[in-house]
């Protein structure tokens, strides 16, 4: 488990006000929507805004494969790291 994955888990908990949860309650490979953590489309919008504020990374629903990006914490982490590397070049 990476430090960024833990940061993203905490960001999910904080930005979506998931009271009573800790980062250890979220599996990095677990689905964030439906049968997994149970998030919905409004949660995705809020989380997208939180990611943009914290990491200066924008997830574009028109261009990016949003379902794949938001599939898990691990996927979100990979996407953010890739975008940060791309913008640093």
C-alpha positions as CSV (number, residue, x, y, z in Angstrom):
1,X,0.0,0.0,0.0
2,X,1.4,3.4,-1.0
3,X,1.4,6.6,0.9
4,X,-0.7,8.2,-1.9
5,X,-3.3,5.4,-1.6
6,X,-3.7,6.2,2.1
7,X,-4.0,9.9,1.2
8,X,-6.7,9.2,-1.3
9,X,-8.6,6.9,1.1
10,X,-8.5,9.7,3.7
11,X,-9.6,12.2,1.0
12,X,-12.6,9.9,0.2
13,X,-13.5,9.7,3.9
14,X,-13.2,13.4,4.5
15,X,-14.7,14.8,1.3
16,X,-17.7,12.4,1.4
17,X,-18.1,12.6,5.2
18,X,-18.0,8.9,5.7
19,X,-18.2,9.0,9.4
20,X,-16.9,6.1,11.4
21,X,-14.6,4.9,8.6
22,X,-10.9,4.8,8.6
23,X,-8.4,4.2,5.8
24,X,-8.0,0.6,7.0
25,X,-11.7,0.0,6.1
26,X,-11.1,0.7,2.4
27,X,-9.3,-1.9,0.3
28,X,-7.3,-0.3,-2.4
29,X,-8.5,-2.9,-5.0
30,X,-12.1,-2.8,-3.9
31,X,-14.7,-1.3,-6.1
32,X,-15.7,2.3,-5.1
33,X,-19.2,2.1,-6.6
34,X,-22.1,-0.3,-6.4
35,X,-21.2,-3.5,-4.5
36,X,-17.9,-2.2,-3.2
37,X,-17.8,1.0,-1.1
38,X,-21.2,1.9,-2.5
39,X,-20.5,5.4,-3.8
40,X,-22.8,7.1,-6.4
41,X,-22.4,9.6,-9.2
42,X,-22.8,12.6,-6.8
43,X,-20.0,11.1,-4.7
44,X,-17.8,10.9,-7.9
45,X,-18.4,14.6,-8.6
46,X,-17.5,15.6,-5.1
47,X,-14.4,13.3,-5.1
48,X,-13.3,14.7,-8.5
49,X,-13.4,18.2,-7.1
50,X,-11.5,17.2,-4.0
51,X,-8.8,15.5,-6.2
52,X,-8.6,18.6,-8.3
53,X,-8.0,20.8,-5.2
54,X,-5.5,18.5,-3.5
55,X,-3.5,17.2,-6.4
56,X,-4.2,19.8,-9.2
57,X,-5.4,17.0,-11.4
58,X,-8.6,17.3,-13.4
59,X,-10.6,14.2,-14.4
60,X,-12.4,15.1,-17.6
61,X,-15.6,13.0,-18.0
62,X,-15.6,13.7,-21.8
63,X,-12.1,12.5,-22.4
64,X,-11.0,10.2,-19.6
65,X,-12.3,6.7,-19.0
66,X,-14.0,7.8,-15.8
67,X,-15.4,4.4,-14.9
68,X,-12.0,2.8,-15.0
69,X,-10.3,5.7,-13.1
70,X,-12.9,5.6,-10.3
71,X,-13.0,1.8,-10.2
72,X,-10.7,1.6,-7.2
73,X,-8.3,3.5,-5.0
74,X,-5.5,1.8,-6.8
75,X,-6.8,3.0,-10.2
76,X,-7.3,6.6,-8.9
77,X,-3.7,6.6,-7.5
78,X,-2.3,5.4,-10.8
79,X,-4.2,8.1,-12.8
80,X,-3.2,10.9,-10.4
81,X,0.5,9.8,-10.5
82,X,0.4,9.5,-14.3
83,X,-1.2,13.0,-14.7
84,X,1.3,14.6,-12.3
85,X,4.2,13.0,-14.2
86,X,2.7,14.2,-17.5
87,X,2.4,17.8,-16.3
88,X,5.9,17.8,-14.8
89,X,7.4,17.1,-18.2
